[in-house]
Amino acid sequence: MEVKYHPKAVLPILSSFASVILHEFDMKPIVIDVSGSSSSGKSGLLRMCASVWGDPERYLGTFNTTLVAVERRSTFLNSFPQILDDSNGANESKMIQPMTYQYVNNTGKQRGSLNGSQYTDSWNSLMITSGENEIVTYANAQGVPARVILISNFSFEGEDHDYLSKVYDSFRENYGVIGIEFLKRWQENREHYMKYFKAYEKQFLEISCDNNILKRLSRHYSFIVFTGRVLNEMFKNESIEINLRDLEELFVEMSKTNKAMDLPIVELQNALEDIDANRNKLYADYEPQGTINAFFHNGDFYFAPAYLKQRLGLNEKQISYLWMKRGLTDTFINRDNEVDYKVIKKISDRLEAY
């Protein structure tokens, strides 16, 4: 593999192989998203992923599409990967969130007709996407990061134009061959290979520690690395050598650098930074003019409920609940119930605050 020294490129390519055996492990679809600056090689990488199964120029899709078109294409591909390039080129970015949920739930929209319910399409595969921005930036639901493996700041670092030309030429000339051979060898020895997966699943779950989102992603990530192990064994006579240790280190790096991995922490940090930058809206010794975003009272800090509702939107109750359960905010007893808010008295006003 020409790209074997670039784990951020290896992982999506392995995902293309892993997609076709996903159903054998009773796993639902997930998204692998590659983001980075313009001209960093993202589109070329997605063409490599597509070349595993066919002509990359004909296989590769784009975000210039509709929910219905993605649904129908996913159904047609079934177990083969859905590959979409350039999320920045989406006609409407608000489509990306429902598209992600629809895809990972592996079923199309239920529709009715005059004769009763229509057949609902389904699939079981992996989606591989690219864009200058992480795909989760187009979604405001907390559940999206738990359904997307993010490969951020992608580039073929240190490589020149000749290297990229060589890589691109190789997959243009040999597309589709290795995918067919992979399926053939898998069917011949699947029982032997399948026993490896549990060890990888346990390994990456342990690396996840207490990060709940990373724990949810770890099973799919371990499955992709497991597929790398299978490829190493299947094609050892062809000198395929995928460095699985590099992929483990990439997972550790993701847990440290991808902010979306722990959205409650990110939202808390952002809210506190916003309060710090706009202290004229902080009610401390004196009541500010206009909007009140937070309170400083008897040595304690409180968010104004209206501020959190405006800032967090539909996620407000879920994220504030996670703050409380993880000990990030104090709790109080209200009518025998544990809550994360209380009524405070500022001068002559009684105000509810978090």
Backbone hydrogen bonds in HBPLUS format (Angstrom, degrees):
<---DONOR---> <-ACCEPTOR-->    atom                        ^
c    i                          cat <-CA-CA->   ^        H-A-AA   ^      H-
h    n   atom  resd res      DA  || num        DHA   H-A  angle D-A-AA Bond
n    s   type  num  typ     dist DA aas  dist angle  dist       angle   num
A0004-LYS N   A0001-MET O   3.39 MM   3  5.42 167.4  2.41 112.6 111.8     1
A0006-HIS N   A0003-VAL O   2.93 MM   3  5.55 157.3  1.99 129.7 131.0     2
A0009-ALA N   A0006-HIS O   2.83 MM   3  5.44 150.5  1.91 119.3 128.7     3
A0010-VAL N   A0006-HIS O   2.98 MM   4  6.26 152.4  2.06 146.6 155.3     4
A0011-LEU N   A0007-PRO O   3.05 MM   4  6.06 164.6  2.08 150.3 151.0     5
A0013-ILE N   A0009-ALA O   3.43 MM   4  6.62 161.5  2.47 147.0 152.3     6
A0014-LEU N   A0010-VAL O   2.87 MM   4  6.10 159.8  1.91 159.2 165.1     7
A0015-SER N   A0011-LEU O   2.96 MM   4  6.18 143.1  2.10 143.0 154.1     8
A0016-SER N   A0012-PRO O   3.17 MM   4  6.52 137.2  2.36 140.5 150.1     9
A0016-SER N   A0013-ILE O   3.11 MM   3  5.25 130.4  2.37  97.6 110.1    10
A0017-PHE N   A0014-LEU O   3.09 MM   3  5.23 121.6  2.45  98.4 112.2    11
A0018-ALA N   A0014-LEU O   2.84 MM   4  6.12 166.7  1.86 155.3 159.5    12
A0019-SER N   A0015-SER O   2.95 MM   4  5.97 143.6  2.09 144.7 151.4    13
A0021-ILE N   A0018-ALA O   3.15 MM   3  5.65 155.1  2.21 114.9 122.1    14
A0022-LEU N   A0019-SER O   3.32 MM   3  5.24 163.7  2.35 102.6 107.3    15
A0024-GLU N   A0021-ILE O   3.10 MM   3  5.51 143.1  2.24 108.5 118.6    16
A0025-PHE N   A0022-LEU O   3.09 MM   3  5.75 164.5  2.12 118.8 123.8    17
A0026-ASP N   A0023-HIS O   3.31 MM   3  5.17 166.3  2.33 105.9 106.3    18
A0127-MET N   A0030-ILE O   3.06 MM  97  6.33 172.0  2.07 158.1 160.3    19
A0031-VAL N   A0147-ARG O   3.14 MM 116  6.34 167.6  2.16 152.6 156.3    20
A0149-ILE N   A0031-VAL O   2.77 MM 118  6.17 163.9  1.80 165.7 166.0    21
A0032-ILE N   A0127-MET O   2.75 MM  95  6.15 159.0  1.80 160.3 167.4    22
A0129-THR N   A0032-ILE O   2.90 MM  97  6.26 160.2  1.94 150.1 155.5    23
A0033-ASP N   A0149-ILE O   2.90 MM 116  6.13 159.8  1.94 157.2 163.9    24
A0151-ILE N   A0033-ASP O   2.77 MM 118  5.92 159.0  1.81 174.3 178.2    25
A0034-VAL N   A0129-THR O   2.85 MM  95  6.10 161.6  1.88 138.9 144.3    26
A0131-GLY N   A0034-VAL O   3.05 MM  97  6.58 134.3  2.26 155.9 162.0    27
A0035-SER N   A0151-ILE O   2.91 MM 116  6.25 166.6  1.92 161.9 162.7    28
A0154-PHE N   A0035-SER O   2.81 MM 119  5.85 178.1  1.81 149.3 149.2    29
A0036-GLY N   A0131-GLY O   3.28 MM  95  6.79 140.2  2.44 137.1 148.1    30
A0045-LEU N   A0041-GLY O   2.93 MM   4  6.12 150.1  2.02 146.1 154.7    31
A0046-LEU N   A0042-LYS O   2.98 MM   4  6.35 157.7  2.03 153.2 158.4    32
A0047-ARG N   A0043-SER O   3.04 MM   4  6.30 144.0  2.17 141.2 151.2    33
A0048-MET N   A0044-GLY O   3.04 MM   4  6.41 141.8  2.19 141.5 151.8    34
A0048-MET N   A0045-LEU O   3.00 MM   3  5.04 121.6  2.36  95.4 110.5    35
A0049-CYS N   A0045-LEU O   3.02 MM   4  6.46 153.0  2.10 148.8 156.2    36
A0050-ALA N   A0046-LEU O   2.96 MM   4  6.23 154.7  2.02 143.7 150.4    37
A0051-SER N   A0047-ARG O   2.86 MM   4  6.00 142.6  2.00 140.6 151.0    38
A0052-VAL N   A0049-CYS O   3.42 MM   3  5.78 156.9  2.48 104.1 110.4    39
A0053-TRP N   A0050-ALA O   3.05 MM   3  5.90 153.2  2.12 122.6 127.6    40
A0054-GLY N   A0050-ALA O   3.16 MM   4  6.32 144.4  2.29 145.5 155.4    41
A0176-GLY N   A0051-SER O   2.68 MM 125  5.78 158.4  1.72 167.2 164.9    42
A0058-ARG N   A0055-ASP O   3.04 MM   3  5.53 136.6  2.23 112.4 123.7    43
A0059-TYR N   A0055-ASP O   2.86 MM   4  5.96 150.7  1.95 156.6 166.0    44
A0060-LEU N   A0056-PRO O   3.06 MM   4  5.67 168.3  2.07 140.3 143.4    45
A0061-GLY N   A0083-ILE O   2.92 MM  22  5.87 156.8  1.98 157.6 162.0    46
A0085-ASP N   A0061-GLY O   2.89 MM  24  6.20 158.2  1.94 132.0 134.7    47
A0070-VAL N   A0066-THR O   3.00 MM   4  6.29 159.7  2.04 154.0 159.0    48
A0071-GLU N   A0067-LEU O   2.96 MM   4  6.15 159.7  2.00 148.5 154.4    49
A0072-ARG N   A0068-VAL O   2.96 MM   4  6.21 162.5  1.99 151.3 155.2    50
A0073-ARG N   A0069-ALA O   2.92 MM   4  6.05 158.7  1.97 147.4 153.7    51
A0074-SER N   A0070-VAL O   2.88 MM   4  5.96 156.3  1.93 148.0 154.6    52
A0075-THR N   A0071-GLU O   3.02 MM   4  6.22 154.4  2.08 145.4 152.2    53
A0076-PHE N   A0072-ARG O   2.99 MM   4  6.20 157.4  2.04 144.6 150.6    54
A0077-LEU N   A0073-ARG O   2.91 MM   4  6.13 160.6  1.95 149.4 154.5    55
A0078-ASN N   A0074-SER O   2.83 MM   4  5.87 145.3  1.95 142.5 152.5    56
A0080-PHE N   A0077-LEU O   3.00 MM   3  5.10 169.0  2.01 127.9 124.7    57
A0124-ASN N   A0078-ASN O   3.26 MM  46  5.99 162.4  2.30 123.9 129.1    58
A0082-GLN N   A0126-LEU O   3.00 MM  44  6.37 149.7  2.09 146.7 155.2    59
A0128-ILE N   A0082-GLN O   2.82 MM  46  6.29 154.7  1.89 154.6 162.8    60
A0084-LEU N   A0128-ILE O   2.94 MM  44  6.37 152.7  2.02 155.9 164.8    61
A0089-GLY N   A0086-ASP O   2.98 MM   3  5.53 157.6  2.04 113.2 120.2    62
A0087-SER N   A0130-SER O   2.79 MM  43  6.19 146.7  1.90 140.3 150.3    63
A0090-ALA N   A0087-SER O   3.23 MM   3  5.54 161.3  2.27 115.3 115.1    64
A0095-MET N   A0092-GLU O   2.99 MM   3  5.72 165.1  2.01 120.9 125.8    65
A0096-ILE N   A0093-SER O   3.05 MM   3  5.63 155.6  2.11 116.6 122.8    66
A0099-MET N   A0095-MET O   3.00 MM   4  6.06 152.4  2.08 152.2 161.1    67
A0100-THR N   A0096-ILE O   2.95 MM   4  6.11 154.2  2.02 147.6 153.3    68
A0101-TYR N   A0097-GLN O   3.14 MM   4  6.47 166.0  2.16 157.6 160.3    69
A0102-GLN N   A0098-PRO O   2.86 MM   4  5.94 161.9  1.89 147.2 153.0    70
A0103-TYR N   A0099-MET O   2.91 MM   4  6.04 158.2  1.96 146.6 152.6    71
A0104-VAL N   A0100-THR O   3.02 MM   4  6.23 174.7  2.02 158.4 159.0    72
A0105-ASN N   A0101-TYR O   3.08 MM   4  6.08 141.2  2.23 143.2 152.7    73
A0106-ASN N   A0103-TYR O   2.94 MM   3  5.12 157.0  1.99 110.2 116.1    74
A0108-GLY N   A0121-ASP O   2.82 MM  13  5.05 165.3  1.85 140.4 141.0    75
A0118-GLN N   A0111-ARG O   2.92 MM   7  5.70 179.0  1.92 156.3 156.1    76
A0113-SER N   A0116-GLY O   2.89 MM   3  5.13 125.0  2.20 120.9 137.1    77
A0116-GLY N   A0113-SER O   3.08 MM   3  5.13 166.6  2.10 109.2 111.5    78
A0137-THR N   A0134-GLU O   3.01 MM   3  5.71 162.6  2.04 120.3 125.7    79
A0138-TYR N   A0135-ILE O   3.19 MM   3  5.84 164.4  2.22 115.7 120.4    80
A0139-ALA N   A0136-VAL O   3.15 MM   3  5.25 162.2  2.18 109.3 111.5    81
A0144-VAL N   A0141-ALA O   3.30 MM   3  5.91 158.0  2.35 115.4 120.4    82
A0146-ALA N   A0143-GLY O   3.26 MM   3  5.47 133.2  2.50 102.2 114.3    83
A0147-ARG N   A0144-VAL O   2.83 MM   3  5.28 162.0  1.86 122.4 126.7    84
A0159-GLU N   A0156-PHE O   3.18 MM   3  5.85 160.1  2.22 140.7 140.5    85
A0164-LEU N   A0160-ASP O   3.33 MM   4  6.75 162.9  2.36 152.0 155.5    86
A0165-SER N   A0161-HIS O   2.94 MM   4  6.17 157.4  1.99 151.3 158.0    87
A0166-LYS N   A0162-ASP O   3.00 MM   4  6.17 154.9  2.06 145.3 151.6    88
A0167-VAL N   A0163-TYR O   2.99 MM   4  6.30 159.1  2.03 153.2 158.7    89
A0168-TYR N   A0164-LEU O   2.93 MM   4  6.10 171.2  1.94 154.3 156.6    90
A0169-ASP N   A0165-SER O   2.94 MM   4  6.02 154.8  2.00 145.3 152.3    91
A0170-SER N   A0166-LYS O   3.12 MM   4  6.27 150.2  2.21 142.4 149.7    92
A0171-PHE N   A0167-VAL O   3.36 MM   4  6.80 154.1  2.44 152.8 157.4    93
A0172-ARG N   A0168-TYR O   3.18 MM   4  6.32 142.8  2.33 142.0 152.2    94
A0173-GLU N   A0169-ASP O   3.18 MM   4  6.30 144.1  2.32 145.6 153.0    95
A0174-ASN N   A0170-SER O   3.28 MM   4  6.32 139.1  2.46 137.9 147.5    96
A0181-GLU N   A0177-VAL O   3.19 MM   4  6.46 162.3  2.22 151.4 156.6    97
A0182-PHE N   A0178-ILE O   2.82 MM   4  5.94 149.5  1.91 146.0 154.6    98
A0183-LEU N   A0179-GLY O   3.09 MM   4  6.39 162.4  2.12 152.2 154.9    99
A0184-LYS N   A0180-ILE O   3.08 MM   4  6.32 157.2  2.14 145.6 152.1   100
A0185-ARG N   A0181-GLU O   2.99 MM   4  6.18 168.6  2.00 153.3 155.3   101
A0186-TRP N   A0182-PHE O   2.86 MM   4  5.97 151.1  1.94 148.9 158.0   102
A0187-GLN N   A0183-LEU O   3.03 MM   4  6.17 165.4  2.05 149.6 152.3   103
A0188-GLU N   A0184-LYS O   3.24 MM   4  6.47 144.9  2.37 140.3 149.7   104
A0189-ASN N   A0185-ARG O   3.19 MM   4  6.36 139.0  2.37 141.3 150.2   105
A0189-ASN N   A0186-TRP O   3.15 MM   3  5.37 132.3  2.39 101.0 113.1   106
A0190-ARG N   A0186-TRP O   2.73 MM   4  5.02 103.5  2.31 158.0 165.7   107
A0192-HIS N   A0189-ASN O   3.05 MM   3  5.45 124.6  2.37 109.3 123.0   108
A0193-TYR N   A0189-ASN O   3.16 MM   4  6.50 157.9  2.21 155.6 162.2   109
A0194-MET N   A0190-ARG O   2.90 MM   4  5.95 162.7  1.93 158.7 162.8   110
A0196-TYR N   A0193-TYR O   3.09 MM   3  5.92 168.9  2.10 127.3 130.6   111
A0197-PHE N   A0194-MET O   3.31 MM   3  5.90 154.3  2.38 115.4 120.9   112
A0200-TYR N   A0197-PHE O   3.00 MM   3  5.35 118.1  2.40 107.9 122.8   113
A0201-GLU N   A0197-PHE O   2.94 MM   4  6.18 160.7  1.98 160.2 166.6   114
A0202-LYS N   A0198-LYS O   3.01 MM   4  6.21 160.6  2.05 149.8 153.7   115
A0203-GLN N   A0199-ALA O   3.04 MM   4  6.18 156.9  2.09 142.9 149.6   116
A0204-PHE N   A0200-TYR O   3.11 MM   4  6.32 168.8  2.12 157.5 157.3   117
A0205-LEU N   A0201-GLU O   3.14 MM   4  6.19 145.5  2.27 141.1 150.7   118
A0206-GLU N   A0202-LYS O   3.09 MM   4  6.26 153.3  2.17 147.8 153.7   119
A0207-ILE N   A0203-GLN O   3.22 MM   4  6.56 147.7  2.33 139.6 148.3   120
A0208-SER N   A0204-PHE O   3.21 MM   4  6.32 138.3  2.39 134.2 143.7   121
A0208-SER N   A0205-LEU O   3.22 MM   3  5.17 129.2  2.49  92.5 105.5   122
A0209-CYS N   A0206-GLU O   3.33 MM   3  5.73 154.5  2.40 108.1 114.2   123
A0211-ASN N   A0208-SER O   3.14 MM   3  5.82 165.0  2.17 143.7 144.4   124
A0215-LYS N   A0211-ASN O   2.92 MM   4  6.18 148.5  2.02 150.8 160.6   125
A0216-ARG N   A0212-ASN O   3.17 MM   4  6.46 152.8  2.25 142.5 148.3   126
A0217-LEU N   A0213-ILE O   3.06 MM   4  6.39 149.5  2.15 146.5 155.3   127
A0218-SER N   A0214-LEU O   2.83 MM   4  5.84 132.8  2.06 142.6 155.4   128
A0221-TYR N   A0217-LEU O   2.98 MM   4  6.19 164.7  2.00 158.3 163.3   129
A0222-SER N   A0218-SER O   2.80 MM   4  5.86 162.2  1.83 146.5 151.6   130
A0223-PHE N   A0219-ARG O   3.01 MM   4  6.15 141.5  2.16 135.5 146.2   131
A0224-ILE N   A0220-HIS O   3.01 MM   4  6.35 148.4  2.11 147.8 154.9   132
A0225-VAL N   A0221-TYR O   3.03 MM   4  6.41 159.2  2.08 152.1 157.7   133
A0226-PHE N   A0222-SER O   2.79 MM   4  5.93 154.5  1.85 144.0 152.0   134
A0227-THR N   A0223-PHE O   2.99 MM   4  6.22 144.6  2.12 137.3 146.2   135
A0228-GLY N   A0224-ILE O   3.16 MM   4  6.57 139.9  2.33 137.0 147.4   136
A0228-GLY N   A0225-VAL O   2.93 MM   3  4.94 121.1  2.28  95.2 110.9   137
A0229-ARG N   A0225-VAL O   3.04 MM   4  6.52 146.8  2.16 146.9 156.1   138
A0229-ARG N   A0226-PHE O   3.06 MM   3  5.02 116.6  2.48  92.8 108.1   139
A0230-VAL N   A0226-PHE O   2.98 MM   4  6.36 154.5  2.05 148.9 155.8   140
A0231-LEU N   A0227-THR O   2.92 MM   4  6.20 159.2  1.97 148.5 153.6   141
A0232-ASN N   A0228-GLY O   2.96 MM   4  6.20 157.1  2.02 147.4 153.5   142
A0233-GLU N   A0229-ARG O   3.13 MM   4  6.42 153.8  2.20 146.0 152.3   143
A0234-MET N   A0230-VAL O   2.78 MM   4  5.98 164.4  1.81 156.9 162.1   144
A0235-PHE N   A0231-LEU O   2.94 MM   4  5.83 167.1  1.95 151.5 154.3   145
A0238-GLU N   A0235-PHE O   3.00 MM   3  5.13 138.9  2.18  99.5 111.7   146
A0240-ILE N   A0235-PHE O   3.26 MM   5  5.72 174.7  2.27 147.8 146.8   147
A0239-SER N   A0236-LYS O   3.11 MM   3  4.97 159.7  2.16 101.1 104.9   148
A0248-GLU N   A0244-LEU O   3.09 MM   4  6.45 144.1  2.22 143.6 153.3   149
A0249-GLU N   A0245-ARG O   3.03 MM   4  6.36 158.5  2.08 150.6 155.8   150
A0250-LEU N   A0246-ASP O   2.94 MM   4  6.17 142.7  2.09 138.8 149.6   151
A0251-PHE N   A0247-LEU O   3.12 MM   4  6.35 147.9  2.23 138.5 145.5   152
A0252-VAL N   A0248-GLU O   3.18 MM   4  6.57 153.2  2.25 146.2 152.9   153
A0253-GLU N   A0249-GLU O   2.92 MM   4  6.19 156.5  1.98 146.0 152.7   154
A0254-MET N   A0250-LEU O   2.85 MM   4  6.10 155.5  1.91 149.2 155.7   155
A0255-SER N   A0251-PHE O   3.13 MM   4  6.38 153.4  2.20 144.2 150.2   156
A0256-LYS N   A0253-GLU O   3.06 MM   3  5.23 136.7  2.26 100.6 112.8   157
A0257-THR N   A0253-GLU O   2.94 MM   4  6.10 153.0  2.01 157.3 165.1   158
A0258-ASN N   A0254-MET O   3.02 MM   4  5.41 163.5  2.05 141.6 145.3   159
A0261-MET N   A0258-ASN O   3.02 MM   3  5.71 164.7  2.04 120.1 125.1   160
A0262-ASP N   A0259-LYS O   3.25 MM   3  6.26 166.7  2.27 128.0 128.9   161
A0266-VAL N   A0262-ASP O   3.13 MM   4  6.41 163.3  2.16 152.9 158.1   162
A0267-GLU N   A0263-LEU O   2.83 MM   4  5.99 166.4  1.85 161.2 163.9   163
A0268-LEU N   A0264-PRO O   3.03 MM   4  6.19 152.9  2.11 142.6 149.9   164
A0269-GLN N   A0265-ILE O   2.93 MM   4  6.17 163.9  1.96 154.2 158.3   165
A0270-ASN N   A0266-VAL O   2.89 MM   4  6.09 163.7  1.92 153.5 158.2   166
A0271-ALA N   A0267-GLU O   2.96 MM   4  6.04 156.6  2.01 143.3 149.6   167
A0272-LEU N   A0268-LEU O   3.02 MM   4  6.21 163.1  2.05 150.5 154.7   168
A0273-GLU N   A0269-GLN O   2.96 MM   4  6.15 156.3  2.01 148.5 155.3   169
A0274-ASP N   A0270-ASN O   2.92 MM   4  6.10 148.2  2.02 142.6 151.5   170
A0275-ILE N   A0271-ALA O   2.96 MM   4  6.26 155.4  2.02 148.6 154.8   171
A0276-ASP N   A0272-LEU O   2.95 MM   4  6.16 158.2  2.00 145.4 151.6   172
A0277-ALA N   A0273-GLU O   2.97 MM   4  6.14 146.0  2.08 140.7 149.5   173
A0278-ASN N   A0274-ASP O   3.05 MM   4  6.19 123.2  2.39 137.4 151.5   174
A0278-ASN N   A0275-ILE O   3.16 MM   3  5.12 141.2  2.32  96.0 107.2   175
A0281-LYS N   A0278-ASN O   3.03 MM   3  5.91 165.0  2.05 124.0 127.2   176
A0282-LEU N   A0279-ARG O   3.07 MM   3  5.01 163.4  2.10 109.8 110.4   177
A0293-ASN N   A0281-LYS O   2.84 MM  12  5.49 160.6  1.88 145.3 151.9   178
A0283-TYR N   A0294-ALA O   2.83 MM  11  6.17 172.2  1.84 154.5 152.3   179
A0296-PHE N   A0283-TYR O   2.86 MM  13  6.18 156.7  1.91 149.1 146.9   180
A0304-ALA N   A0293-ASN O   2.96 MM  11  5.23 165.4  1.98 132.6 127.7   181
A0295-PHE N   A0302-TYR O   2.74 MM   7  5.00 160.4  1.77 144.5 149.8   182
A0302-TYR N   A0295-PHE O   2.84 MM   7  5.00 159.2  1.88 151.2 152.5   183
A0297-HIS N   A0300-ASP O   2.79 MM   3  5.25 155.4  1.85 154.8 159.6   184
A0300-ASP N   A0297-HIS O   2.91 MM   3  5.25 163.2  1.94 116.6 122.1   185
A0354-TYR N   A0303-PHE O   2.84 MM  51  4.95 170.6  1.85 153.2 155.1   186
A0307-TYR N   A0304-ALA O   2.97 MM   3  5.28 125.2  2.28 106.4 120.7   187
A0308-LEU N   A0304-ALA O   3.23 MM   4  6.66 157.5  2.28 157.5 163.1   188
A0309-LYS N   A0305-PRO O   2.98 MM   4  6.23 161.8  2.01 155.6 161.0   189
A0310-GLN N   A0306-ALA O   2.99 MM   4  6.12 154.4  2.06 141.2 148.1   190
A0311-ARG N   A0307-TYR O   2.86 MM   4  6.02 154.7  1.92 148.9 156.6   191
A0312-LEU N   A0308-LEU O   2.80 MM   4  5.69 171.0  1.81 152.2 155.2   192
A0313-GLY N   A0309-LYS O   3.05 MM   4  5.36 138.0  2.23 126.3 135.2   193
A0315-ASN N   A0312-LEU O   3.17 MM   3  5.46 146.0  2.29 138.1 131.7   194
A0316-GLU N   A0313-GLY O   3.14 MM   3  5.59 167.9  2.15 119.3 121.5   195
A0319-ILE N   A0315-ASN O   2.88 MM   4  5.91 173.3  1.88 170.7 172.2   196
A0320-SER N   A0316-GLU O   3.02 MM   4  6.02 165.8  2.04 149.8 154.4   197
A0321-TYR N   A0317-LYS O   3.02 MM   4  6.01 146.7  2.14 136.9 146.0   198
A0322-LEU N   A0318-GLN O   3.05 MM   4  6.33 152.1  2.13 143.1 150.2   199
A0323-TRP N   A0319-ILE O   2.91 MM   4  6.23 151.4  1.99 149.4 157.7   200
A0324-MET N   A0320-SER O   3.11 MM   4  6.33 156.9  2.16 142.5 147.7   201
A0325-LYS N   A0321-TYR O   2.93 MM   4  6.21 166.5  1.95 154.4 157.6   202
A0326-ARG N   A0322-LEU O   3.00 MM   4  5.98 144.5  2.13 143.3 151.3   203
A0328-LEU N   A0323-TRP O   2.82 MM   5  4.94 147.1  1.93 163.1 158.8   204
A0327-GLY N   A0324-MET O   3.11 MM   3  5.23 162.3  2.15 108.1 112.0   205
A0332-PHE N   A0339-VAL O   2.74 MM   7  5.30 156.3  1.80 150.7 157.0   206
A0339-VAL N   A0332-PHE O   2.77 MM   7  5.30 168.2  1.78 157.9 162.1   207
A0334-ASN N   A0337-ASN O   2.80 MM   3  5.17 165.2  1.82 152.4 156.4   208
A0337-ASN N   A0334-ASN O   3.05 MM   3  5.17 155.9  2.11 105.4 113.0   209
A0342-LYS N   A0353-ALA O   2.96 MM  11  5.71 157.7  2.01 161.3 168.0   210
A0353-ALA N   A0342-LYS O   2.89 MM  11  5.71 157.1  1.94 158.4 164.6   211
A0344-ILE N   A0351-LEU O   2.65 MM   7  5.27 166.0  1.67 162.6 158.4   212
A0351-LEU N   A0344-ILE O   2.67 MM   7  5.27 166.8  1.69 166.7 169.0   213
A0346-LYS N   A0349-ASP O   2.84 MM   3  5.30 144.0  1.97 157.0 164.2   214
A0349-ASP N   A0346-LYS O   2.85 MM   3  5.30 160.0  1.89 142.8 138.9   215
